[in-house]
Amino acid sequence: MGDGYLLNFSDRTFGEFFRDDLSVNIFDPKYNYRSGSKANRMRGFWQVADDALVGESIKQLLNYLDAQIALGRFRREDFPVEVVRRGQAIAARLTGSALPARSPVPEASPHGQSVPRPGTHPAPSAETLARLRDGIVSLRSLTPQMRGFAFEKFLNDLFGAFGLAPRGSFRLLGEQIDGSFQLGQDIYLVEAKWENHKAGQSDLLSFSGKVEGKAQWSRGVLISYMGFTDDGLEAFARGKSTRIICMDGLDLHGVLAHGLELSEVVNRKMRRAGETNHAFVSVRELFPTEAF
């Protein structure tokens, strides 16, 4: 942050990052520090905010960095593993949470490619994964309405690449289903959201209701690119038992950047949901050391 810049944030995205992920107005005068640049506002925030919020800001910055590396906007070698781990340790100490067992900067295989997990379906080729990575990045340039339809198509392609027998969107009496796929004997209904805000409790309850209205072997995957609100997830977990799991944009980038087997991702999320009734657990937590 020596030159006043902070990663690749613009003033607009810097403000959105603090507003959406931390519920903070970073342009509040109380965070003024020296020149008022983005880097200095971050320094001012770290001086004024309480420890837990400072720790959360570091954790969210590392998550953001993880996504930007997955998108190819930074080179992993520019962020030494020991520096990232130091940031993780500081965030864990300030927030009182457990230290993640991995660095968000992925280690490359000896040939520069991630090694896919074995599965019953042939792993997607490196070219297919690259095409899917490019595809999800290209969605950012679309208008919100166009992006919604394109996101559904992208997910259909993703499920097909991993041999999950996808079906595109279809309409039943009084409701729209964005798609479905099959894993083993289970049918998973899919709801796809790429909006300018995180999905909340009402979104979780609405989709859960759709799934519960289907056959007993139906399950659901709610995919919200922008993620989920903490309050919404907590309130949903305190309600009745869940038959849905959730994925966010970082989960998708994790699958594509590190060659994770998508069926294994779904299975681990379902097992954690069965154990804890938490519909969302990040891929980074479920795969702590194997692929990251």
C-alpha positions in Angstrom: 0.0 0.0 0.0 3.0 2.2 -0.2 1.8 4.3 -3.2 -1.7 5.0 -1.9 -3.4 2.2 -3.9 -4.9 -0.9 -2.4 -4.9 -4.0 -4.5 -7.0 -3.2 -7.6 -9.8 -1.2 -5.9 -11.2 1.9 -7.5 -12.9 4.5 -5.2 -16.3 3.0 -6.1 -15.4 -0.7 -5.5 -13.5 0.2 -2.4 -16.6 1.8 -1.0 -18.8 -1.1 -2.1 -16.4 -3.6 -0.5 -16.7 -1.9 2.9 -20.4 -1.3 2.6 -21.4 -4.8 1.4 -18.9 -7.0 3.4 -18.4 -4.9 6.6 -21.4 -2.5 6.7 -19.0 0.4 7.0 -18.9 3.8 5.2 -15.2 3.9 4.6 -15.5 7.5 3.4 -16.7 8.7 6.8 -14.5 11.6 8.0 -13.4 9.6 11.1 -11.3 7.3 8.8 -9.4 10.3 7.3 -5.7 9.7 7.6 -2.9 11.7 5.9 -3.6 12.0 2.2 -7.0 10.3 2.3 -5.9 7.8 -0.4 -7.5 4.3 -0.3 -4.4 2.9 1.4 -4.4 5.6 4.0 -8.2 5.3 4.6 -7.5 1.6 5.3 -4.8 2.6 7.8 -7.2 5.1 9.4 -9.9 2.4 9.6 -7.5 0.0 11.3 -6.6 2.7 13.9 -10.1 3.6 14.7 -12.2 0.4 14.4 -12.5 -2.2 17.1 -10.3 -5.3 17.0 -13.0 -7.7 15.7 -13.9 -5.4 12.8 -10.3 -4.9 11.9 -9.8 -8.7 11.9 -12.9 -9.1 9.7 -11.6 -6.5 7.3 -8.3 -8.4 6.9 -10.2 -11.7 6.4 -12.4 -10.2 3.7 -9.4 -8.7 2.0 -7.8 -12.1 1.8 -11.0 -13.6 0.4 -11.1 -10.8 -2.2 -7.5 -11.5 -3.1 -8.3 -15.2 -3.4 -11.0 -14.4 -5.9 -8.9 -11.9 -7.9 -6.1 -14.5 -8.2 -8.7 -17.1 -9.4 -9.8 -14.5 -12.0 -6.2 -14.1 -13.2 -6.1 -10.4 -12.2 -3.1 -11.0 -9.9 -0.2 -13.4 -10.0 0.0 -15.7 -7.1 3.8 -15.3 -7.0 3.4 -11.6 -6.2 1.9 -12.5 -2.8 4.3 -14.6 -0.7 2.7 -17.4 1.2 4.3 -16.3 4.5 2.8 -12.8 4.1 -0.7 -14.2 3.5 -0.4 -16.6 6.4 0.6 -13.7 8.6 -2.5 -11.8 7.6 -4.6 -14.9 8.3 -3.0 -15.2 11.8 -3.7 -11.6 12.6 -7.3 -11.9 11.4 -7.9 -15.0 13.4 -6.4 -13.5 16.6 -8.5 -10.3 16.3 -11.8 -12.0 15.5 -11.2 -14.9 17.9 -11.8 -17.5 15.1 -9.8 -20.6 14.2 -6.9 -20.0 11.9 -7.6 -21.4 8.4 -5.4 -24.4 7.6 -4.5 -23.1 4.2 -3.3 -20.0 2.4 -5.7 -18.4 0.1 -2.9 -18.2 -2.5 -3.1 -21.5 -4.2 0.0 -23.6 -4.7 0.5 -24.8 -8.3 1.2 -28.4 -9.2 4.7 -29.2 -10.6 3.3 -28.6 -14.2 1.4 -25.5 -13.3 -2.0 -27.1 -13.3 -4.3 -28.1 -10.5 -4.8 -31.9 -9.9 -8.4 -32.9 -10.1 -9.8 -35.3 -7.5 -10.7 -38.8 -8.8 -14.3 -39.5 -9.5 -16.6 -41.7 -11.5 -16.8 -39.1 -14.3 -13.7 -38.0 -16.2 -12.4 -34.7 -14.8 -12.9 -31.7 -17.1 -9.9 -31.0 -19.2 -7.7 -28.0 -18.5 -9.1 -26.4 -21.6 -12.7 -26.9 -20.3 -11.9 -25.4 -16.9 -10.2 -22.4 -18.6 -13.2 -21.9 -20.9 -15.5 -22.0 -17.8 -13.3 -19.5 -15.9 -13.4 -17.1 -18.9 -17.1 -17.6 -19.2 -17.9 -16.6 -15.6 -15.6 -13.6 -15.8 -17.3 -12.4 -19.0 -20.7 -12.3 -17.2 -19.6 -9.3 -15.3 -19.9 -7.1 -18.4 -23.6 -8.0 -19.1 -26.6 -6.0 -18.0 -28.3 -7.4 -14.9 -31.2 -9.0 -16.9 -28.9 -10.5 -19.5 -26.6 -11.7 -16.8 -29.3 -13.6 -15.0 -30.1 -15.8 -18.0 -26.4 -16.2 -18.9 -25.6 -17.2 -15.3 -28.2 -20.0 -15.6 -26.6 -21.2 -18.9 -23.1 -21.1 -17.4 -24.2 -23.2 -14.4 -25.8 -25.7 -16.8 -22.5 -25.9 -18.7 -20.6 -26.3 -15.4 -22.8 -29.2 -14.2 -22.5 -30.9 -17.6 -18.7 -30.6 -17.6 -18.7 -32.6 -14.3 -21.1 -35.2 -15.6 -24.1 -34.3 -13.4 -26.8 -34.7 -16.1 -28.1 -31.1 -15.9 -31.5 -29.9 -17.0 -32.1 -26.2 -17.9 -34.7 -23.9 -16.4 -38.3 -25.1 -16.4 -41.6 -23.7 -15.2 -44.1 -25.5 -13.0 -47.5 -24.3 -12.0 -46.9 -21.0 -10.2 -43.1 -21.2 -9.9 -39.9 -21.1 -11.9 -37.0 -23.5 -11.4 -33.6 -22.4 -12.7 -32.4 -25.9 -13.4 -31.6 -29.3 -11.9 -28.9 -31.9 -11.8 -28.5 -35.5 -10.6 -25.8 -36.8 -8.2 -26.1 -40.4 -7.4 -29.8 -41.1 -6.6 -30.5 -37.5 -5.6 -32.1 -34.8 -7.7 -30.9 -31.3 -6.9 -33.0 -28.3 -7.9 -31.0 -25.2 -8.6 -31.7 -21.6 -8.0 -29.2 -19.1 -9.5 -28.9 -15.5 -8.3 -26.4 -12.8 -9.5 -27.7 -9.6 -8.0 -26.1 -6.5 -6.5 -26.7 -7.7 -2.9 -26.2 -10.8 -0.9 -29.0 -13.3 -0.5 -30.9 -13.1 2.8 -33.2 -15.2 4.9 -36.2 -14.6 2.6 -34.3 -16.0 -0.4 -33.3 -19.1 1.6 -36.8 -19.6 2.9 -38.4 -19.2 -0.6 -36.1 -21.7 -2.2 -36.3 -24.1 0.7 -40.1 -24.0 0.3 -39.8 -24.9 -3.4 -37.6 -28.0 -2.6 -39.8 -29.2 0.2 -42.8 -29.2 -2.1 -41.1 -31.8 -4.3 -40.4 -35.5 -3.9 -38.6 -36.6 -0.7 -35.4 -37.4 -2.6 -35.2 -33.8 -4.0 -32.6 -31.5 -2.6 -31.6 -28.0 -3.6 -28.6 -25.8 -4.3 -29.0 -22.1 -4.0 -26.1 -20.4 -5.8 -25.8 -16.7 -5.0 -22.8 -15.2 -6.7 -22.6 -12.3 -4.2 -22.9 -14.6 -1.2 -25.2 -14.6 1.7 -25.8 -12.3 4.7 -24.6 -13.7 8.0 -27.9 -12.8 9.7 -29.9 -14.6 7.0 -27.8 -17.8 7.3 -28.0 -17.7 11.1 -31.8 -17.2 11.2 -32.3 -19.9 8.6 -30.1 -22.4 10.5 -32.2 -21.8 13.6 -35.4 -22.8 11.8 -36.5 -26.3 10.7 -34.1 -28.7 9.2 -32.7 -27.9 5.7 -32.7 -29.9 2.5 -30.7 -27.2 0.6 -27.1 -26.2 0.5 -25.6 -22.9 -0.7 -22.7 -21.8 -2.9 -21.3 -18.4 -3.6 -19.0 -16.9 -6.3 -15.8 -17.7 -4.4 -16.9 -21.4 -4.3 -17.3 -21.4 -8.0 -14.0 -19.8 -8.6 -12.4 -22.3 -6.1 -13.8 -25.2 -8.1 -12.6 -23.9 -11.4 -9.2 -22.5 -10.3 -8.1 -25.6 -8.3 -9.7 -28.4 -10.3 -12.0 -29.6 -7.4 -14.4 -32.4 -8.2 -17.8 -30.7 -8.1 -19.6 -33.8 -6.9 -17.3 -34.0 -3.9 -17.9 -30.3 -3.2 -21.7 -30.9 -3.1 -21.3 -34.1 -1.0 -19.1 -32.3 1.6 -21.5 -29.4 1.8 -24.4 -31.8 2.3 -22.6 -33.7 5.0 -21.8 -30.5 6.8 -25.4 -29.3 6.5 -26.5 -32.7 7.9 -24.2 -32.3 10.8 -24.8 -28.7 11.7 -28.0 -27.6 9.8 -25.9 -24.8 8.2 -26.8 -24.5 4.6 -23.6 -22.6 3.6 -20.0 -23.6 4.4 -17.4 -22.2 2.1 -15.3 -24.4 -0.2 -12.2 -22.9 1.4 -13.2 -24.4 4.8 -14.3 -27.7 3.4 -11.0 -28.2 1.5 -8.5 -26.8 4.0 -5.3 -28.4 2.7 -5.9 -30.8 -0.2 -6.2 -28.3 -3.1 -5.5 -24.8 -1.9 
